[in-house]
Amino acid sequence: MDITVQSFAVANLRRRPAALEIGGFVAGFDPTTTSPYINYATPVPGTRPTDRDVSVLIEAFRERGLKPRLEFAPQAAPAVEAAVRRAGFATEAVHEYMVCTPATLMPRPAGNPTTAGLSVEIPRTDEDYAAIDAALSEAFAGDFAPSPEGAARLRRTQENGGAVRFVRAPDGGCAGAASCSAPAVGTSELAGVG
């Protein structure tokens, strides 16, 4: 599973508006935000970075005024952890993968009473995307301020083969939303559920 997840992470970051390949790493940058959850790097599976490779990677982040940050599956690139720790990186978080395959997918039962009167919708208008961006900002305790750039990122996800879905609030806004990246190497990432 680690190789699949890591190969997806590489392919997904290569789609960022300003992606760079640096010494066995792919750094995905989006110049419209300083969010460390959008601007980060990941190693190519099996890479064995030198201390110089890591220094060049760090400099690419500093040139942009960004916090140097990596997300990766350690078993897919076992030589990376020691190299980045020598450069001063520390573990921010360790996450487990939650995986859904066609064999494990459980469709939502029809007539679920907890969702009566609510429907999942595809955003169609600028107002829909702005409402989703605002709701997600609130759901994540303001880690990202709602912005036209955030709404545009959501629209790009939808238009570039991913999926953005939301539940419309009674006032016409957004009660909750999530996005799913466009598939790459047979995998997609569900993110920003709030």
ABEGO torsion letter per residue (X at the ends): XAAAAAAAAAAAAAABABBBBBGGBBBBBBAABABAAABBBBBBBGBBBBAAAAAAAAAAAAAAGBBBBBBBBAAABAAAAAAAAAAGBBBABBBBBBBBBAAABBBBBBGBAAABGBBBBBBABAAAAAAAAAAAAAAAGGABBBBAAAAAAAAAAAAAGBBBBBBBBAAGBBAEBBBBBBBBGGBBBBBGBX
